[in-house]
Amino acid sequence: MKCNVGKTEQVIRIILGIAIILLGLYFKSWWGLIGLLPITTGLIRYCPLSAILGVSTCEIDNEE
């Protein structure tokens, strides 16, 4: 998998994911589990949707 998530976007995704999970816990809703998606894509720095759309915010081109 080629990196397509930059450092700034990575931080935003992780913070947004944590916020979604916390809102899910606050409202006692299973919808908070959706927060795992931006956290995962932020941690592995790869987003399949961005790859399909041809969007990349990664500063470095990986040769993987």
LOLUM-904236 format. One line per 3 residues: number of its first residue (from 1); their letters; for each residue z, y negated, x of N, C-alpha, C, O. Coordinates in steps of 0.02 Angstrom, whole numbers, plus 50000, padded with zeros to 5 digits. Layout:
<pts>
NUM	A	Z Y X Z Y X Z Y X Z Y X ~ ...
</pts>
This chain:
<pts>
1	MKC	50000 50059 50042 50000 50000 50000 50000 49938 50044 50040 49931 50091 ~ 49955 49894 50029 49949 49832 50066 49994 49779 50035 49998 49773 49974 ~ 50028 49741 50077 50073 49689 50053 50033 49637 50014 49982 49612 50038
4	NVG	50056 49621 49953 50024 49567 49915 50075 49520 49883 50058 49481 49839 ~ 50138 49525 49905 50191 49481 49880 50222 49445 49941 50250 49477 49985 ~ 50216 49379 49941 50243 49339 49996 50319 49332 49993 50350 49353 49945
7	KTE	50347 49303 50046 50420 49296 50051 50449 49255 49994 50500 49274 49964 ~ 50418 49197 49978 50444 49155 49924 50441 49190 49857 50489 49188 49819 ~ 50384 49223 49843 50377 49260 49781 50426 49318 49778 50451 49335 49724
10	QVI	50440 49348 49835 50487 49404 49839 50556 49381 49816 50588 49414 49775 ~ 50579 49324 49841 50645 49298 49823 50646 49280 49748 50695 49295 49714 ~ 50593 49249 49724 50589 49231 49653 50592 49293 49609 50627 49293 49559
13	RII	50554 49345 49627 50554 49406 49588 50623 49439 49585 50645 49461 49532 ~ 50657 49441 49642 50723 49473 49644 50773 49433 49603 50812 49463 49565 ~ 50773 49367 49609 50819 49326 49570 50804 49332 49496 50850 49338 49455
16	LGI	50740 49330 49477 50721 49337 49407 50741 49406 49380 50766 49410 49323 ~ 50732 49458 49419 50752 49525 49398 50827 49531 49386 50848 49561 49337 ~ 50866 49501 49430 50939 49503 49422 50959 49464 49360 51003 49485 49322
19	AII	50926 49407 49348 50941 49367 49288 50925 49406 49224 50963 49403 49176 ~ 50869 49441 49223 50850 49481 49164 50901 49536 49152 50920 49549 49095 ~ 50922 49569 49205 50973 49623 49198 51039 49594 49172 51070 49624 49128
22	LLG	51059 49538 49199 51122 49507 49177 51118 49485 49104 51166 49492 49066 ~ 51060 49459 49083 51052 49441 49012 51053 49503 48968 51081 49501 48913 ~ 51025 49557 48991 51027 49620 48954 51098 49645 48946 51117 49669 48893
25	LYF	51137 49639 48999 51208 49659 48996 51247 49613 48949 51289 49636 48910 ~ 51234 49548 48953 51269 49500 48913 51257 49512 48838 51303 49510 48798 ~ 51193 49524 48821 51175 49535 48751 51179 49608 48731 51161 49626 48674
28	KSW	51201 49651 48777 51208 49723 48765 51143 49753 48738 51142 49786 48687 ~ 51090 49738 48775 51024 49761 48755 50992 49802 48812 51000 49786 48871 ~ 50957 49855 48793 50924 49896 48844 50864 49860 48873 50836 49882 48923
31	WGL	50843 49804 48843 50787 49765 48869 50802 49738 48939 50756 49719 48976 ~ 50865 49736 48958 50883 49714 49025 50856 49759 49079 50850 49738 49137 ~ 50839 49821 49062 50810 49867 49110 50742 49843 49136 50720 49864 49190
34	IGL	50709 49800 49098 50645 49772 49120 50654 49733 49186 50607 49725 49224 ~ 50715 49709 49198 50730 49673 49260 50720 49715 49322 50714 49688 49377 ~ 50720 49781 49315 50709 49825 49373 50638 49818 49400 50627 49829 49460
37	LPI	50591 49801 49358 50521 49795 49380 50511 49739 49431 50484 49752 49484 ~ 50532 49677 49417 50523 49625 49468 50565 49637 49530 50545 49618 49585 ~ 50623 49668 49523 50664 49684 49581 50628 49734 49626 50625 49726 49687
40	TTG	50600 49786 49595 50565 49838 49633 50504 49809 49668 50493 49821 49728 ~ 50463 49770 49632 50404 49742 49663 50422 49691 49718 50385 49683 49766 ~ 50479 49658 49710 50501 49612 49761 50525 49648 49823 50512 49626 49879
43	LIR	50560 49703 49814 50586 49740 49872 50532 49775 49912 50534 49776 49973 ~ 50483 49804 49877 50430 49840 49913 50371 49794 49932 50326 49814 49968 ~ 50373 49731 49906 50322 49680 49920 50252 49701 49901 50204 49684 49935
46	YCP	50247 49740 49847 50182 49761 49821 50185 49760 49745 50231 49787 49715 ~ 50136 49727 49715 50131 49723 49642 50064 49752 49621 50012 49724 49638 ~ 50064 49807 49583 50001 49837 49562 49957 49790 49520 49896 49791 49527
49	LSA	49988 49750 49477 49949 49704 49436 49914 49651 49479 49856 49634 49467 ~ 49949 49626 49530 49918 49578 49575 49861 49610 49614 49810 49577 49627 ~ 49868 49674 49631 49815 49710 49667 49753 49717 49622 49697 49709 49646
52	ILG	49763 49732 49558 49707 49739 49512 49671 49672 49504 49610 49669 49501 ~ 49711 49618 49499 49682 49551 49490 49655 49521 49555 49622 49470 49553 ~ 49671 49553 49612 49647 49528 49676 49686 49468 49702 49660 49428 49741
55	VST	49749 49461 49680 49791 49405 49699 49839 49428 49754 49868 49482 49749 ~ 49847 49387 49806 49894 49403 49859 49926 49338 49884 49892 49290 49899 ~ 49993 49339 49888 50030 49282 49916 50060 49300 49983 50099 49262 50011
58	CEI	50043 49359 50008 50069 49383 50072 50035 49345 50129 49974 49339 50131 ~ 50076 49319 50175 50049 49280 50231 50016 49323 50284 49971 49300 50318 ~ 50037 49385 50290 50013 49430 50343 49969 49483 50312 49986 49510 50259
61	DNE	49913 49498 50343 49870 49553 50321 49893 49617 50354 49888 49624 50415 ~ 49919 49665 50315 49940 49729 50342 49881 49776 50348 49836 49775 50306 ~ 49880 49815 50400 49827 49864 50410 49852 49933 50389 49856 49978 50431
64	E	49868 49941 50325 49893 50006 50300 49841 50039 50257 49853 50094 50231
</pts>
